Amino acid sequence: MDPEQKAALRAELARRFPLKQYTAEYAGGDEDFALWLALMDARLYRRTFVTHRDLPDRPYRDEYDAGTDPIDYADEVADDELDALI
């Protein structure tokens, strides 16, 4: 993703998610990882009405470092959590 796309995405997500909080508290100061988490949470919330903070710990940073798409990972997490309820 080029810098212009990232900036536009950050601006859009900042309206719904506290990106400064994500960067400081959840992403260890890494703005790109914070953006990845926010994208994942947006999808996760849309499917389950929860975010990563409401679920058991998962290797979010490992998935980010591996280049996993945040939307795909959110779908995987949602499917796993919903399967656990059934």
Backbone as a printed PyTorch tensor [residue, N CA C, xyz], in Angstrom:
tensor([[[  0.8490,  -1.1670,   0.0000],
         [  0.0000,   0.0000,   0.0000],
         [  0.9000,   1.2390,   0.0000]],

        [[  0.6170,   2.1630,  -0.8860],
         [  1.4620,   3.3500,  -0.9570],
         [  1.0970,   4.3360,   0.1610]],

        [[  1.9820,   5.2960,   0.4420],
         [  1.7500,   6.2340,   1.5520],
         [  0.4450,   7.0220,   1.4390]],

        [[  0.0580,   7.3590,   0.2380],
         [ -1.1910,   8.1090,   0.0430],
         [ -2.4040,   7.2540,   0.4260]],

        [[ -2.3850,   5.9900,   0.0530],
         [ -3.4730,   5.0760,   0.4200],
         [ -3.5240,   4.8750,   1.9250]],

        [[ -2.3520,   4.7200,   2.5570],
         [ -2.2970,   4.5590,   4.0090],
         [ -2.8730,   5.7730,   4.7160]],

        [[ -2.5260,   6.9540,   4.2430],
         [ -3.0160,   8.1870,   4.8570],
         [ -4.5340,   8.2790,   4.7570]],

        [[ -5.0760,   7.9350,   3.6070],
         [ -6.5280,   7.9720,   3.4250],
         [ -7.2140,   6.9430,   4.3240]],

        [[ -6.6290,   5.7680,   4.4090],
         [ -7.1850,   4.7150,   5.2510],
         [ -7.1200,   5.1020,   6.7170]],

        [[ -5.9970,   5.6760,   7.1390],
         [ -5.8720,   6.1360,   8.5260],
         [ -6.9370,   7.1800,   8.8450]],

        [[ -7.1440,   8.1100,   7.9340],
         [ -8.1410,   9.1600,   8.1550],
         [ -9.5380,   8.5550,   8.2950]],

        [[ -9.8500,   7.5880,   7.4650],
         [-11.1660,   6.9330,   7.5360],
         [-11.3250,   6.1630,   8.8380]],

        [[-10.3230,   5.3860,   9.2040],
         [-10.4040,   4.5860,  10.4300],
         [-10.3690,   5.4470,  11.6900]],

        [[ -9.7020,   6.5800,  11.6310],
         [ -9.6070,   7.4560,  12.7990],
         [-10.9770,   7.9710,  13.2310]],

        [[-11.9080,   7.9820,  12.3220],
         [-13.2680,   8.4050,  12.6780],
         [-13.9820,   7.3550,  13.5210]],

        [[-13.5410,   6.0960,  13.4170],
         [-14.2210,   5.0090,  14.1380],
         [-13.3820,   4.3750,  15.2390]],

        [[-12.0890,   4.4950,  15.1420],
         [-11.1840,   3.8520,  16.0960],
         [-10.1770,   4.8660,  16.6270]],

        [[ -9.8280,   4.7600,  17.9040],
         [ -8.8220,   5.6660,  18.4760],
         [ -7.4180,   5.2210,  18.0570]],

        [[ -6.9630,   5.6280,  16.8710],
         [ -5.7010,   5.1300,  16.3340],
         [ -4.4980,   5.4820,  17.2030]],

        [[ -4.5300,   6.6240,  17.8790],
         [ -3.4220,   6.9530,  18.7790],
         [ -3.3620,   5.9500,  19.9230]],

        [[ -4.5200,   5.5490,  20.4250],
         [ -4.5630,   4.5420,  21.4770],
         [ -4.0740,   3.1970,  20.9380]],

        [[ -4.5060,   2.8420,  19.7570],
         [ -4.0390,   1.5910,  19.1410],
         [ -2.5160,   1.6100,  19.0160]],

        [[ -1.9790,   2.7360,  18.5410],
         [ -0.5390,   2.8280,  18.3460],
         [  0.2030,   2.7180,  19.6760]],

        [[ -0.2650,   3.4190,  20.6820],
         [  0.4260,   3.4470,  21.9690],
         [  0.2120,   2.1800,  22.7860]],

        [[ -1.0330,   1.7180,  22.8790],
         [ -1.3540,   0.6210,  23.7980],
         [ -1.2830,  -0.7730,  23.1810]],

        [[ -1.6330,  -0.8980,  21.9300],
         [ -1.7560,  -2.2300,  21.3450],
         [ -0.6610,  -2.5640,  20.3340]],

        [[ -0.0190,  -1.5320,  19.7890],
         [  0.9360,  -1.7740,  18.7060],
         [  2.3660,  -1.3820,  19.0620]],

        [[  2.6220,  -1.0850,  20.3080],
         [  3.9820,  -0.7700,  20.7270],
         [  4.6040,   0.3870,  19.9800]],

        [[  3.7890,   1.3540,  19.5670],
         [  4.2900,   2.5170,  18.8480],
         [  4.4060,   2.3510,  17.3430]],

        [[  4.0890,   1.1840,  16.8340],
         [  4.1910,   0.8960,  15.3940],
         [  2.8890,   1.3040,  14.7000]],

        [[  2.9290,   2.4110,  13.9740],
         [  1.7190,   2.9340,  13.3350],
         [  1.1550,   1.9950,  12.2720]],

        [[  2.0200,   1.3060,  11.5450],
         [  1.5280,   0.3870,  10.5170],
         [  0.8220,  -0.8210,  11.1550]],

        [[  1.3750,  -1.3270,  12.2400],
         [  0.7260,  -2.4310,  12.9490],
         [ -0.5910,  -1.9620,  13.5600]],

        [[ -0.6250,  -0.7370,  14.0800],
         [ -1.8680,  -0.1830,  14.6280],
         [ -2.9390,  -0.0990,  13.5370]],

        [[ -2.5470,   0.3010,  12.3530],
         [ -3.4870,   0.3660,  11.2290],
         [ -3.9960,  -1.0260,  10.8910]],

        [[ -3.1000,  -2.0040,  10.8680],
         [ -3.4790,  -3.3990,  10.5980],
         [ -4.4820,  -3.8780,  11.6390]],

        [[ -4.2100,  -3.6060,  12.9230],
         [ -5.1360,  -4.0120,  13.9900],
         [ -6.4990,  -3.3360,  13.8380]],

        [[ -6.4820,  -2.0560,  13.5160],
         [ -7.7380,  -1.3360,  13.3530],
         [ -8.5450,  -1.8950,  12.1810]],

        [[ -7.8790,  -2.2280,  11.0890],
         [ -8.5750,  -2.8450,   9.9540],
         [ -9.1580,  -4.1940,  10.3530]],

        [[ -8.3640,  -4.9790,  11.0800],
         [ -8.8440,  -6.2770,  11.5310],
         [-10.0360,  -6.1060,  12.4710]],

        [[ -9.9420,  -5.1640,  13.3900],
         [-11.0350,  -4.9360,  14.3330],
         [-12.3030,  -4.4350,  13.6410]],

        [[-12.1350,  -3.6080,  12.6260],
         [-13.3110,  -3.1230,  11.8960],
         [-14.0760,  -4.2950,  11.2880]],

        [[-13.3480,  -5.2030,  10.6710],
         [-13.9850,  -6.3900,  10.0730],
         [-14.5380,  -7.3130,  11.1530]],

        [[-13.7490,  -7.5390,  12.1870],
         [-14.1700,  -8.4180,  13.2800],
         [-15.4340,  -7.8740,  13.9430]],

        [[-15.4680,  -6.5880,  14.1860],
         [-16.6450,  -5.9800,  14.8100],
         [-17.8720,  -6.0890,  13.9050]],

        [[-17.6560,  -5.9310,  12.6410],
         [-18.7730,  -6.0380,  11.6930],
         [-19.3870,  -7.4340,  11.7070]],

        [[-18.5430,  -8.4460,  11.9270],
         [-19.0380,  -9.8280,  11.9280],
         [-19.5000, -10.3210,  13.2840]],

        [[-18.8940,  -9.8250,  14.3730],
         [-19.1560, -10.4290,  15.6870],
         [-19.5410,  -9.4380,  16.7810]],

        [[-19.4370,  -8.1510,  16.5170],
         [-19.6970,  -7.0970,  17.5000],
         [-18.7060,  -7.1050,  18.6580]],

        [[-17.4950,  -7.6090,  18.4250],
         [-16.3940,  -7.5360,  19.3840],
         [-15.1260,  -7.1460,  18.6250]],

        [[-14.1020,  -6.7510,  19.3740],
         [-12.7980,  -6.4640,  18.7790],
         [-11.7710,  -7.4180,  19.3790]],

        [[-10.5320,  -7.3110,  18.9270],
         [ -9.4900,  -8.2130,  19.4290],
         [ -9.3150,  -8.0960,  20.9370]],

        [[ -9.6670,  -6.9460,  21.5080],
         [ -9.5130,  -6.7490,  22.9480],
         [-10.4980,  -7.5870,  23.7520]],

        [[-11.5730,  -8.0180,  23.1190],
         [-12.6060,  -8.8000,  23.8030],
         [-12.3700, -10.3000,  23.7190]],

        [[-11.3700, -10.7050,  22.9790],
         [-11.1360, -12.1300,  22.7140],
         [ -9.8600, -12.6100,  23.4030]],

        [[ -9.7300, -13.9240,  23.5300],
         [ -8.4730, -14.4540,  24.0720],
         [ -7.2910, -14.0220,  23.2010]],

        [[ -6.1350, -13.9400,  23.8170],
         [ -4.9310, -13.5360,  23.0830],
         [ -4.6750, -14.4450,  21.8890]],

        [[ -4.2320, -13.8230,  20.8160],
         [ -3.8520, -14.5180,  19.5890],
         [ -2.5500, -13.8980,  19.1040]],

        [[ -1.8760, -14.5510,  18.1840],
         [ -0.5950, -14.0240,  17.6960],
         [ -0.7710, -12.9350,  16.6300]],

        [[ -1.4090, -11.8320,  17.0200],
         [ -1.6940, -10.7770,  16.0580],
         [ -0.4190, -10.2310,  15.4250]],

        [[  0.5810,  -9.9770,  16.2520],
         [  1.8220,  -9.4130,  15.7110],
         [  2.4950, -10.3930,  14.7600]],

        [[  2.4830, -11.6550,  15.1070],
         [  3.0680, -12.6690,  14.2180],
         [  2.3560, -12.6920,  12.8730]],

        [[  1.0350, -12.5820,  12.9010],
         [  0.2630, -12.5770,  11.6470],
         [  0.5810, -11.3360,  10.8270]],

        [[  0.6980, -10.1980,  11.4940],
         [  1.0690,  -8.9620,  10.8050],
         [  2.4580,  -9.1060,  10.1660]],

        [[  3.4150,  -9.5840,  10.9640],
         [  4.7880,  -9.7430,  10.4640],
         [  4.8700, -10.7340,   9.3000]],

        [[  3.9700, -11.7250,   9.2950],
         [  3.9530, -12.7210,   8.2220],
         [  3.2800, -12.1880,   6.9550]],

        [[  2.7120, -10.9850,   7.0360],
         [  2.0620, -10.3970,   5.8650],
         [  0.6290, -10.8360,   5.6660]],

        [[  0.0180, -11.3800,   6.7080],
         [ -1.3690, -11.8280,   6.6170],
         [ -2.2880, -10.6320,   6.4110]],

        [[ -3.2210, -10.7670,   5.5140],
         [ -4.2110,  -9.7160,   5.2690],
         [ -5.0800,  -9.5640,   6.5130]],

        [[ -5.2780,  -8.3370,   7.0130],
         [ -6.0520,  -8.1690,   8.2430],
         [ -7.5160,  -8.5830,   8.1100]],

        [[ -8.0760,  -8.4360,   6.9320],
         [ -9.4750,  -8.8350,   6.7170],
         [ -9.5830, -10.3560,   6.7460]],

        [[ -8.6550, -11.0250,   6.0770],
         [ -8.6580, -12.4870,   6.0830],
         [ -8.4620, -13.0290,   7.4950]],

        [[ -7.5540, -12.3990,   8.2410],
         [ -7.3050, -12.8810,   9.6040],
         [ -8.5200, -12.6190,  10.4960]],

        [[ -9.1780, -11.4830,  10.3190],
         [-10.3880, -11.1980,  11.0920],
         [-11.4570, -12.2390,  10.8000]],

        [[-11.6010, -12.6230,   9.5510],
         [-12.5750, -13.6610,   9.2000],
         [-12.2160, -14.9920,   9.8630]],

        [[-10.9250, -15.3260,   9.8740],
         [-10.4840, -16.5620,  10.5130],
         [-10.7810, -16.5350,  12.0210]],

        [[-10.4640, -15.4130,  12.6510],
         [-10.7140, -15.2650,  14.0880],
         [-12.2170, -15.3560,  14.3700]],

        [[-13.0120, -14.6580,  13.5810],
         [-14.4660, -14.6800,  13.7740],
         [-15.0020, -16.0980,  13.6160]],

        [[-14.5680, -16.7990,  12.5880],
         [-15.0250, -18.1790,  12.3700],
         [-14.6430, -19.0680,  13.5430]],

        [[-13.4060, -18.9270,  14.0240],
         [-12.9520, -19.7440,  15.1630],
         [-13.7800, -19.4530,  16.4110]],

        [[-14.0160, -18.1810,  16.6780],
         [-14.7750, -17.8140,  17.8800],
         [-16.2330, -18.2500,  17.7730]],

        [[-16.8160, -18.0910,  16.6000],
         [-18.2140, -18.4970,  16.4260],
         [-18.3460, -20.0220,  16.4940]],

        [[-17.3660, -20.7360,  15.9340],
         [-17.3710, -22.2060,  16.0180],
         [-17.2830, -22.6630,  17.4660]],

        [[-16.5280, -21.9510,  18.2780],
         [-16.3730, -22.3210,  19.6830],
         [-17.6800, -22.1560,  20.4580]],

        [[-18.5520, -21.3040,  19.9850],
         [-19.8360, -21.0810,  20.6600],
         [-20.8740, -22.1340,  20.3110]],

        [[-20.6810, -22.7950,  19.1860],
         [-21.6910, -23.7590,  18.7160],
         [-21.4000, -25.1430,  19.2200]]])
